Amino acid sequence: MSAPSDAPAHHQSPLNTTTTANTPLKGDSTSAHAPAACPDPTLESNRHAAQGGQPTPHPSAAAELASLTISLKASLRQFPDFPEPGILFEDILPIFADAELHEGLVRALQIAVEKQFGKPDVVVGLDARGFLFGPSLALRLGAAFVPVRKRGKLPGPCETAEYQKEYGSDFFQMQADAVKKGQKVLVVDDIIATGGSAAAAGTLVKKLGGAIVGYVFILELDFLKGRDKLDAPVYTLLASQEEKLQH
């Protein structure tokens, strides 16, 4: 995973996880109305029951989320001194190279968002890694997806917000009709570092009249205190790093 444009990447060891009308003929059946003596064979729980056992219980959302985060964390790759000395680069791309991990990421984010923030109307993804999972998460939540892009990349009337990077500043834009007044908006990106780019996205949402319900990230650099710049609750799915890589 590349570090965002507003700050360096990660410390050596992730430390903690922050912190769901036709009437059937006689004898016909559907999964919703299967005869008691003949359980619907398409349902796993009924197959188990037909073999003399009890229906298999589903894991709780919390247990499912905990299991998913373990797998997702284990898939991350670390590259010391990239892109410059003193930085530990954590690569999230292996998640997207594996269909099961990709599905697990979207499911984990869905569970976390539904628990922490409820259902948003719009998911806003930041350029560029917010585009990797933002649309899939929005689809799973039944929400719209809206991209925030670097200046000059979007057609039509746009709102613009400036943010500071390590050297100089940059600009984010959002199409002027992308968010409607009063819509509940969730902002997502791969990592929160200094928080400047996420704060700029929040500024754009507010300019358009949206209400930010929260910010969601896969990883966080705690030592940069980026969440202090954000004006809504922040949730980090996986690990955070508290210090820079020392030599």
Secondary structure, DSSP 4 states (H G I P E B T S, - for coil): -PPPTTS--B-SS---B----PPPPTT---SSS--TTS--TTSHHHHHHHTTSPPPPPPPHHHHHHHHHHHHHHH-EEEET-SSTT-EEEE-HHHHTSHHHHHHHHHHHHHHHHHHT---SEEEEETTTHHHHHHHHHHHHT-EEEEEEETTSS-SSEEEEEEE-SSSEEEEEEETTSS-TT-EEEEEEEEESSSHHHHHHHHHHHHTT-EEEEEEEEEEEGGGTGGGG-SS-EEE-SBEE-SPPP-
